[in-house]
Structure formats: C-alpha cells, structure tokens
Amino acid sequence: MKDTVKTVNHQQVCQLLHNKFVMVLGDSIQRSVYKDLVVLLQKDKYLSLKQLKSKGEMSFELDCLVEGGCLGTMSNGTEYREVRQYQSNHHLVRFYFVTRVFSQYMQSIMEDIRHGLKPDVVIVNSCVWDISRYNSIWTDNYKENLHQFFNELRGVLPEETLVIWNLTMPLGESIRGGFLVPEIEHKAPQLRYDVIEANFYSGTLADAYDMDVLDLHFQFRFSLQHRTKDGVHWNAIAHRKITSVLMEHIAQAWGVILHHPLTADGVNSTGYGDDFCTDSLPCGYLSFEENPVPQPRRHENAENFRPAVQPQPLLPPRRHHHKQKPSRNGFDYRPPHYFEFSEDYHHSHPPPSDHLVMRNRHSRHHYAPYTHHRPVHYPHHGFY
C-alpha cells in the first residue's frame, strides 16, 4: 500500500466531492465506509471504536437516521433496515443498509433513484449476507441477482454516474457477526472461501456491465492485523485506507489530480505520516475511544474549504410511492478551482497498480451536476 495509496485529508475530500451526491449501499462494512466519509468531510479524525460498532443510532456526526434503525426494530434479521443521510451546503452522502443485492427492497431503492436526485457516485457491495442467509447452494441465485441488480442500476442512473463495486474484504478463519445467526454457524469455516468465489463472480459481472471494480480483498490481504476479533469487521485505520483508495480512484476516473503536498521535513501534510502506508498501528493509537491521533497540519487557507454544515430537515419516512411536488435542492454552488483537470492525465499518470481496479475508464469526463438549480422529486424513503 505504501507505493500505491496515499492518504487523503479533509480538505482534499471536500474539494473532490464538492457539490456531489455520493450513495453507499451495502452491509455493516459499507456502513463504516459511509461513516468514515462523513467524518472526513468535516474533520481529519478517525472513527472511534464506539462509532464503528454502533448501528441504527438517531444521529452520527451531524447526519440523520431517515428510516429503520432505532426508529424501527433493531435486529440481526434479513429484514433489518437502516437509511442514513448526511447533508451540508456542498455535500450529500446517503447510506442504505441492504442484506441482498437484489430484492423487493432494492427495487424500492431503485425507485428512489429513478424519481429523485441522481447520484454522482455509487459505492456498493453485497455478498456475505447473500451467500450465507438465503440458500445453502447460493451460486446460481447470487449470479442471477447480480445480473438483475446491475441491469436495473444501469437503467436508472445517468451515464455520467460513477459506479464502484467493492469486492468483499478477507474474512477470518474463525468468524462471528450479526449476520451469523445460530442456524448458519456451521457455514462459518467455509465462508471465507465462498467469499473468494463470490468476488470472482461479482467482479466479472460488474466489469461486464461497465461498472468500476475495486478489489479490496486484494488490497487488504496483507493487512489482516487491522481486522477486528470477530473476523469480519475492520478497524479505523483500515477504513481510512478504504476511503483513500476510493478517493484516489474517483479522482482518477474524473481526471482530477489529487495533490499530496509535503512539509519541509518530507512528511505528508495530513499529519498522519506513514500510518496509512504501512500495516502498523500509529504510535499511541491503541484506544479508539480516546482518539489520540495528532491533528493535521493544515495549510493557512484550509479553513476556506471547510463546509458550512447546515443539515436540512428531512421528511418523515413514507412507505407508499406517490408523486411529490418538485423541490429545489441546495447544491447550487460552483466548485472552487482547486484541483487540476487534464484531458491527458491518464496518459501522463498511469495507474499506480494493476491491481487497484479491474477497469479504468480513461474517457470519463468530469461531471458537476449541481452548479445550477434543477427541479427534483422527493425520493420515496423520506429525504430530499
């Protein structure tokens, strides 16, 4: 990871995702992907252990629980729902908890996309629940659901939307987690091998449907010390690595040059040094609860790029689909000219690693859809 991925900081992420709508779909790992992104859009901090473990809370770092979670029934069942949203003046990030890559519930999410704001980036994964909770022989069913999902997603998204399919991260030999109810505990020893097989199917199909594929299984194969004791989830160091890989890929896809300025002593200006470039925990970071990570050394004008966080009120959850009055969204700001855009960027800056992504779109144009007002409809899960 040292030679291929540099950590991104608060300022870079705010600028890269300025006036962008990011949608995250998936299980508890994807929930932590969402949470780390929400934190980084506001400050250079790690997630705490409590934040990583929590689910369904009413609010997390100025976000809102829109549906499910503690508003409904908290459970480890396949019917558990959780929809979260973080909104500032310049950013919108939304998370849907899903336990199956294609289902009636996923179809309702597609309706939200069809009738609401179109995301600029979709980050998605669904695997472990799919291959463990529904069918003993999961292969054919998972493949068919993947086909339906990718086909449906391609039909509701504009061509400019960047879809990133995350391959599932390595599982441990001994695993336990919310999805692993007593009825399927006998599957635990085999599950890590099933994940490898499922990753092959999902990655191949996502590539065939012209989606981008991020191989997190490969990226973290030698970072297993960052996996938690349950053999499934990962610590805050790993999730900041995931965010950095995602942002590097998004920048590359949009032809944006992410600058990584160095201080006089050659240390990365984020203040974290090589913490994200090695597989060792940073000094003094043995307790996530205390969050003792040193604050980054920002540039003098860093405060100029800090978003003014003013969460917008959310509509109460709705269960029935019906037409809504159009509403104007608040993403009507022109992004500052901070990053460099270059048409021949991909030719002069080849991908740092052949394993970073399976498919790299060299022809993708930078897309800034929220520089002007446009009428929208309220989505069906109760948010703007």
C-alpha positions as CSV (number, residue, x, y, z in Angstrom):
1,M,0.0,0.0,0.0
2,K,3.0,2.3,0.6
3,D,3.8,2.9,-3.0
4,T,0.2,2.9,-4.4
5,V,-2.1,4.7,-2.0
6,K,-1.5,8.0,-0.2
7,T,-3.9,9.1,2.5
8,V,-6.3,11.8,1.6
9,N,-7.3,14.5,4.0
10,H,-10.3,16.6,4.9
11,Q,-9.5,19.4,2.5
12,Q,-8.9,17.1,-0.5
13,V,-12.1,15.1,0.0
14,C,-14.2,18.2,0.5
15,Q,-12.9,19.6,-2.8
16,L,-13.1,16.4,-4.8
17,L,-16.7,15.8,-3.7
18,H,-17.8,19.5,-3.8
19,N,-21.5,19.6,-4.9
20,K,-21.5,15.9,-5.3
21,F,-24.1,13.3,-4.2
22,V,-22.5,10.0,-3.0
23,M,-24.6,7.0,-2.4
24,V,-23.4,4.0,-0.4
25,L,-25.2,0.6,-0.5
26,G,-24.3,-2.5,1.5
27,D,-23.8,-4.2,4.8
28,S,-22.1,-3.1,8.1
29,I,-18.7,-2.8,6.3
30,Q,-20.3,-0.4,3.8
31,R,-21.9,1.5,6.8
32,S,-18.5,2.1,8.1
33,V,-17.3,3.2,4.7
34,Y,-20.2,5.8,4.8
35,K,-19.3,6.8,8.4
36,D,-15.6,7.4,7.6
37,L,-16.5,9.5,4.6
38,V,-18.9,11.6,6.7
39,V,-16.3,12.2,9.4
40,L,-13.6,13.1,6.8
41,L,-15.9,15.6,5.1
42,Q,-15.9,17.5,8.4
43,K,-12.5,17.0,10.0
44,D,-9.3,15.0,10.0
45,K,-10.2,12.4,12.6
46,Y,-10.5,8.6,12.8
47,L,-13.7,6.8,13.7
48,S,-13.9,5.7,17.3
49,L,-14.5,2.1,18.3
50,K,-17.9,3.1,19.5
51,Q,-18.8,4.7,16.2
52,L,-17.6,1.6,14.3
53,K,-19.7,-0.7,16.5
54,S,-22.9,1.4,16.6
55,K,-25.7,0.9,14.2
56,G,-29.1,2.4,13.8
57,E,-28.4,5.5,16.0
58,M,-30.5,8.6,15.6
59,S,-27.6,10.8,14.7
60,F,-23.9,10.3,13.8
61,E,-21.6,13.3,13.2
62,L,-24.5,15.6,12.2
63,D,-26.1,13.0,9.9
64,C,-29.7,11.9,10.3
65,L,-31.4,8.5,10.6
66,V,-34.1,8.6,8.0
67,E,-35.6,5.2,8.2
68,G,-35.2,2.0,10.2
69,G,-32.5,1.6,12.8
70,C,-33.8,2.6,16.3
71,L,-36.9,4.1,14.6
72,G,-38.0,0.5,13.9
73,T,-37.0,-2.9,15.2
74,M,-33.3,-3.5,15.9
75,S,-32.4,-7.0,14.8
76,N,-29.9,-9.2,13.0
77,G,-32.5,-10.4,10.6
78,T,-32.6,-10.1,6.8
79,E,-35.5,-7.6,7.1
80,Y,-33.4,-5.0,9.1
81,R,-33.4,-1.6,7.5
82,E,-31.3,1.5,8.1
83,V,-31.2,4.6,5.9
84,R,-28.9,7.4,6.8
85,Q,-28.1,10.8,5.3
86,Y,-25.5,13.5,5.8
87,Q,-26.1,16.8,4.1
88,S,-24.1,20.1,4.2
89,N,-24.2,23.1,2.0
90,H,-21.9,21.4,-0.5
91,H,-22.1,17.6,0.1
92,L,-24.8,14.9,0.2
93,V,-24.0,11.4,1.3
94,R,-26.6,8.7,1.7
95,F,-26.4,5.1,3.0
96,Y,-28.8,2.2,2.6
97,F,-28.3,-1.0,4.6
98,V,-29.0,-4.0,2.4
99,T,-28.8,-7.7,3.0
100,R,-29.3,-8.9,-0.6
101,V,-28.0,-7.5,-3.8
102,F,-31.4,-7.6,-5.5
103,S,-34.8,-7.9,-3.7
104,Q,-38.1,-6.1,-3.4
105,Y,-36.4,-3.6,-1.0
106,M,-33.6,-3.0,-3.5
107,Q,-36.3,-2.3,-6.1
108,S,-37.7,0.4,-3.8
109,I,-34.2,2.0,-3.6
110,M,-34.1,2.0,-7.4
111,E,-37.3,3.9,-7.4
112,D,-35.8,6.5,-5.1
113,I,-33.0,6.9,-7.6
114,R,-35.4,7.0,-10.6
115,H,-37.6,9.7,-9.1
116,G,-35.1,11.7,-7.0
117,L,-31.7,13.2,-7.3
118,K,-29.2,11.2,-9.4
119,P,-26.1,10.3,-7.5
120,D,-22.7,11.2,-8.9
121,V,-21.0,8.2,-7.2
122,V,-22.5,4.9,-6.1
123,I,-20.3,2.8,-3.8
124,V,-21.8,-0.7,-3.4
125,N,-21.2,-4.2,-2.2
126,S,-23.4,-7.1,-1.2
127,C,-22.1,-10.5,-0.6
128,V,-21.7,-12.1,2.8
129,W,-25.4,-12.0,3.7
130,D,-26.3,-13.1,0.1
131,I,-24.2,-16.2,0.3
132,S,-25.0,-17.3,3.8
133,R,-28.5,-16.4,4.8
134,Y,-30.8,-17.3,1.9
135,N,-29.7,-20.5,0.2
136,S,-27.4,-23.4,1.0
137,I,-26.4,-23.5,-2.7
138,W,-26.0,-19.9,-3.3
139,T,-24.1,-19.7,-6.6
140,D,-26.8,-19.6,-9.2
141,N,-29.1,-17.4,-7.1
142,Y,-26.4,-14.8,-6.4
143,K,-25.4,-14.7,-10.1
144,E,-28.9,-14.1,-11.2
145,N,-29.5,-11.4,-8.5
146,L,-26.2,-9.7,-9.6
147,H,-27.4,-9.6,-13.2
148,Q,-30.7,-8.1,-12.2
149,F,-29.1,-5.5,-9.9
150,F,-26.5,-4.3,-12.5
151,N,-29.1,-4.2,-15.2
152,E,-31.6,-2.3,-13.1
153,L,-28.9,0.1,-11.9
154,R,-27.7,0.8,-15.3
155,G,-31.3,1.7,-16.3
156,V,-31.9,4.2,-13.6
157,L,-28.5,6.0,-13.5
158,P,-27.3,8.6,-15.9
159,E,-24.2,7.6,-18.0
160,E,-22.0,10.1,-16.1
161,T,-22.6,8.4,-12.7
162,L,-19.5,6.5,-11.4
163,V,-20.5,3.1,-10.0
164,I,-17.8,1.4,-7.9
165,W,-18.4,-2.2,-6.9
166,N,-16.3,-3.1,-3.9
167,L,-15.1,-6.7,-3.7
168,T,-15.7,-8.2,-0.2
169,M,-12.7,-8.0,2.2
170,P,-11.0,-11.1,3.5
171,L,-12.8,-13.0,6.3
172,G,-11.0,-14.7,9.1
173,E,-10.8,-18.5,9.8
174,S,-13.0,-18.0,12.9
175,I,-15.8,-15.5,12.4
176,R,-18.7,-14.2,14.3
177,G,-21.0,-11.3,13.5
178,G,-24.6,-10.1,13.4
179,F,-25.3,-12.0,10.2
180,L,-24.0,-15.3,11.6
181,V,-27.1,-16.5,13.5
182,P,-27.0,-19.9,15.1
183,E,-28.9,-21.5,12.2
184,I,-25.9,-20.9,9.9
185,E,-22.9,-21.2,12.2
186,H,-21.9,-24.4,10.5
187,K,-21.2,-22.4,7.4
188,A,-18.5,-20.2,9.1
189,P,-15.4,-22.3,8.3
190,Q,-16.2,-22.4,4.6
191,L,-17.4,-18.8,4.3
192,R,-14.1,-17.2,3.6
193,Y,-13.6,-19.5,0.6
194,D,-17.1,-18.8,-0.6
195,V,-16.3,-15.0,-0.5
196,I,-13.4,-15.5,-2.8
197,E,-15.6,-17.4,-5.3
198,A,-18.4,-14.8,-4.9
199,N,-15.9,-12.0,-5.5
200,F,-14.9,-13.6,-8.8
201,Y,-18.5,-13.8,-10.0
202,S,-19.5,-10.3,-8.8
203,G,-16.3,-8.6,-10.1
204,T,-16.5,-10.3,-13.5
205,L,-20.2,-9.3,-13.9
206,A,-19.7,-5.8,-12.7
207,D,-16.9,-5.3,-15.2
208,A,-19.1,-6.8,-17.9
209,Y,-21.8,-4.2,-17.1
210,D,-19.2,-1.5,-17.4
211,M,-19.0,-0.8,-13.6
212,D,-15.7,0.0,-11.9
213,V,-14.4,-2.7,-9.6
214,L,-12.3,-2.1,-6.6
215,D,-10.6,-5.2,-5.3
216,L,-10.5,-4.6,-1.5
217,H,-9.8,-8.3,-0.9
218,F,-6.5,-8.0,-2.7
219,Q,-5.7,-4.6,-1.2
220,F,-6.1,-5.9,2.4
221,R,-4.7,-9.4,2.1
222,F,-1.6,-8.4,4.0
223,S,-3.3,-6.0,6.4
224,L,-5.1,-8.6,8.4
225,Q,-3.9,-7.2,11.7
226,H,-6.4,-4.4,11.1
227,R,-9.3,-6.8,11.1
228,T,-11.2,-7.0,14.4
229,K,-11.5,-10.1,16.6
230,D,-14.9,-11.1,15.1
231,G,-13.0,-11.9,11.8
232,V,-15.4,-9.8,9.7
233,H,-15.1,-6.1,10.6
234,W,-12.1,-3.8,10.3
235,N,-10.7,-1.0,12.5
236,A,-10.5,2.7,11.9
237,I,-7.1,2.5,10.2
238,A,-8.4,0.1,7.6
239,H,-11.4,2.2,6.9
240,R,-9.4,5.3,6.3
241,K,-7.3,3.3,3.9
242,I,-10.5,2.3,2.1
243,T,-11.6,5.9,1.9
244,S,-8.2,6.9,0.5
245,V,-8.4,4.1,-2.1
246,L,-11.9,5.2,-3.1
247,M,-11.0,8.9,-3.4
248,E,-7.9,8.1,-5.4
249,H,-10.0,6.0,-7.8
250,I,-12.7,8.7,-8.1
251,A,-10.1,11.3,-8.8
252,Q,-8.5,9.1,-11.4
253,A,-11.9,8.4,-13.0
254,W,-12.7,12.1,-13.2
255,G,-9.3,13.1,-14.5
256,V,-8.6,15.1,-11.3
257,I,-5.0,15.4,-9.9
258,L,-5.0,15.0,-6.2
259,H,-2.1,17.0,-4.8
260,H,-0.3,15.5,-1.8
261,P,1.9,18.4,-0.6
262,L,4.8,17.6,1.7
263,T,6.1,19.7,4.6
264,A,9.7,20.8,4.8
265,D,10.7,17.6,6.5
266,G,9.0,15.5,3.8
267,V,6.1,14.3,6.0
268,N,2.7,14.1,4.4
269,S,0.8,17.3,5.3
270,T,-2.2,15.3,6.6
271,G,-0.2,14.9,9.8
272,Y,-0.5,11.1,9.8
273,G,2.8,10.4,8.3
274,D,3.0,6.8,7.1
275,D,0.2,5.5,9.3
276,F,-1.9,4.7,6.3
277,C,1.0,3.5,4.2
278,T,2.1,0.7,6.4
279,D,0.3,-2.2,8.3
280,S,1.3,-1.0,11.7
281,L,-0.9,1.0,14.2
282,P,0.2,4.6,14.7
283,C,2.0,5.4,17.9
284,G,-0.3,5.9,20.8
285,Y,-3.3,4.7,18.9
286,L,-4.2,1.6,21.0
287,S,-7.6,3.0,22.2
288,F,-10.0,4.2,19.5
289,E,-12.2,5.6,22.2
290,E,-9.6,8.2,23.2
291,N,-8.9,9.1,19.6
292,P,-5.4,10.4,20.4
293,V,-4.3,10.8,16.7
294,P,-2.5,14.1,16.3
295,Q,-4.3,16.9,14.5
296,P,-3.2,17.5,10.9
297,R,-1.0,20.5,10.0
298,R,-3.3,22.3,7.6
299,H,-2.4,25.0,5.1
300,E,-3.2,28.5,6.1
301,N,-6.2,28.7,3.8
302,A,-7.6,25.3,4.8
303,E,-10.5,26.9,6.7
304,N,-11.7,28.4,3.4
305,F,-12.5,25.0,2.2
306,R,-14.3,23.8,5.3
307,P,-18.0,23.1,4.6
308,A,-20.6,25.1,6.4
309,V,-22.6,22.3,7.9
310,Q,-26.3,23.1,8.0
311,P,-28.3,19.9,7.9
312,Q,-31.6,20.3,6.1
313,P,-34.8,18.9,7.7
314,L,-35.9,15.5,6.5
315,L,-39.3,14.4,5.6
316,P,-40.8,11.6,7.7
317,P,-40.4,8.1,6.2
318,R,-43.0,7.2,3.7
319,R,-44.0,3.7,2.8
320,H,-46.2,4.3,-0.2
321,H,-45.0,5.5,-3.6
322,H,-46.8,8.6,-4.9
323,K,-45.9,11.7,-6.8
324,Q,-44.4,14.5,-4.8
325,K,-44.2,18.2,-5.5
326,P,-40.9,19.2,-7.1
327,S,-38.3,20.8,-4.7
328,R,-35.2,22.8,-5.3
329,N,-32.1,21.3,-3.8
330,G,-29.4,23.3,-2.1
331,F,-26.5,22.1,-4.2
332,D,-26.2,25.2,-6.4
333,Y,-22.6,26.3,-5.8
334,R,-19.9,26.4,-8.3
335,P,-16.9,24.4,-7.1
336,P,-13.7,26.4,-6.4
337,H,-10.9,25.9,-8.9
338,Y,-8.5,24.0,-6.6
339,F,-7.8,20.7,-8.5
340,E,-6.2,20.5,-11.8
341,F,-8.1,18.8,-14.7
342,S,-6.2,17.4,-17.6
343,E,-7.5,15.5,-20.6
344,D,-4.3,13.6,-21.0
345,Y,-4.0,13.0,-17.3
346,H,-4.4,9.2,-17.6
347,H,-1.7,9.0,-20.2
348,S,0.9,11.0,-18.3
349,H,-0.1,9.4,-14.9
350,P,-0.6,5.7,-15.4
351,P,-2.5,3.8,-12.6
352,P,-0.2,3.1,-9.7
353,S,-1.0,-0.6,-9.6
354,D,-2.6,-3.1,-11.9
355,H,-4.5,-4.5,-9.0
356,L,-6.1,-1.2,-7.8
357,V,-9.0,-1.6,-10.2
358,M,-10.1,-4.1,-12.7
359,R,-11.5,-1.5,-15.1
360,N,-10.3,2.1,-15.5
361,R,-12.4,4.4,-17.7
362,H,-10.0,6.8,-19.4
363,S,-12.7,8.6,-21.3
364,R,-14.8,9.7,-18.3
365,H,-15.5,13.4,-18.2
366,H,-15.7,15.4,-15.0
367,Y,-19.3,15.9,-14.1
368,A,-20.6,18.7,-11.9
369,P,-24.4,18.5,-12.0
370,Y,-25.3,20.7,-9.1
371,T,-23.8,24.0,-10.3
372,H,-27.4,25.3,-11.1
373,H,-30.8,24.7,-9.6
374,R,-32.8,21.9,-11.2
375,P,-36.2,20.6,-10.2
376,V,-36.4,17.2,-8.4
377,H,-38.9,15.0,-6.7
378,Y,-38.8,13.8,-3.2
379,P,-37.4,10.3,-3.0
380,H,-39.6,7.6,-1.5
381,H,-37.5,6.9,1.6
382,G,-38.2,10.3,3.2
383,F,-35.4,12.7,2.4
384,Y,-34.7,15.5,-0.1
